[in-house]
Amino acid sequence: MKLYDSRLAPNPRRVRWFLAEKGVEDLEIVQVDLMAGAHKTPEYLAEVGIANTPALILDDGVAITESLAVCRYLESVYPEPNLFGRNPRETAIIEMWTRRAELLAAMPLMQAVRHGHPALAVLETQIPEVAAANRAMAERSLALFDRRLATSEWIAADRVTIADGVLYSGVEFARMVRFEVPEALANVRRWLAAMRARGSAKAGS
Ligand SMILES: N[C@@H](CCC(=O)N[C@@H](CS)C(=O)NCC(=O)O)C(=O)O
């Protein structure tokens, strides 16, 4: 197996975070320079099928893209610690929060950076209003997570799961545009401090 990774990008970061939580250190990791367009070369496209990272290339050459699909596959290869759920009920609840984390918070935060940080102009025709609207949406959505985290240490279960990793990677990426969790969201701030204290936080940069 081989993982195509891009050091500063948020979706590959999810996978690096996941691997760090699992304590996996023996996976071959190949850096792809998005800013230099390395993901748009004919060779990369022929192997991966889409101009994105991350991508996990299996030993038979099959490419798995989409960070969450990559993590799901890796969960089956490295089952412990469990990050996707141990039974149908838990798995569904983790999936629910993972989708909320991705669609309501991480994705808008990524768009806020993509459209708001000058360095990303090489990848995106930037529209300041898109950055502002996505930033505002993410801030609103974090209130949902704050309510959840008022009664739960972690987002989806009584332990860290993939849902935490998805929200965490998104919030950390948004530091590029100086995004901070509003002070009023004390539970998210407490959770974020706990996430930053974990060994897996080092997988970010
Ligand atoms: N939904 C995909 C998104 C993948 C994605 O957008 N990756 C970004 C890096 S975070 C990328 O490769 N961007 C290249 C580009 O925009 O040209 C996933 O979760 O893996």
The ligand as a Tripos MOL2 file, in Angstrom:
@<TRIPOS>MOLECULE
LIG
   20    19     1     0     0
SMALL
NO_CHARGES

@<TRIPOS>ATOM
      1 N1        -13.7740   14.7150   -0.6310 N.3       1 LIG1
      2 C1        -12.3840   14.5200   -0.9030 C.3       1 LIG1
      3 C2        -11.7550   15.8800   -1.1620 C.3       1 LIG1
      4 C3        -10.3290   15.7610   -1.6540 C.3       1 LIG1
      5 C4         -9.7580   17.1300   -1.9150 C.2       1 LIG1
      6 O1        -10.4720   18.0740   -2.2810 O.2       1 LIG1
      7 N2         -8.4530   17.2290   -1.7140 N.am      1 LIG1
      8 C5         -7.8060   18.4850   -1.9270 C.3       1 LIG1
      9 C6         -6.7270   18.6730   -0.8730 C.3       1 LIG1
     10 S1         -7.4700   18.9160    0.7240 S.3       1 LIG1
     11 C7         -7.1620   18.4860   -3.2820 C.2       1 LIG1
     12 O2         -6.6050   17.4980   -3.6830 O.2       1 LIG1
     13 N3         -7.2330   19.6130   -3.9890 N.am      1 LIG1
     14 C8         -6.6150   19.7540   -5.2620 C.3       1 LIG1
     15 C9         -7.1810   20.8810   -6.0660 C.2       1 LIG1
     16 O3         -8.0510   21.5760   -5.5680 O.co2     1 LIG1
     17 O4         -6.7350   21.0480   -7.2060 O.co2     1 LIG1
     18 C10       -11.7190   13.8170    0.2850 C.2       1 LIG1
     19 O5        -12.2830   13.8580    1.3810 O.co2     1 LIG1
     20 O6        -10.6710   13.2100    0.1030 O.co2     1 LIG1
@<TRIPOS>BOND
     1     1     2 1
     2     2     3 1
     3     2    18 1
     4     3     4 1
     5     4     5 1
     6     5     6 2
     7     5     7 1
     8     7     8 1
     9     8     9 1
    10     8    11 1
    11     9    10 1
    12    11    12 2
    13    11    13 1
    14    13    14 1
    15    14    15 1
    16    15    16 2
    17    15    17 1
    18    18    19 2
    19    18    20 1
@<TRIPOS>SUBSTRUCTURE
     1 LIG1         1 GROUP 0 **** ****
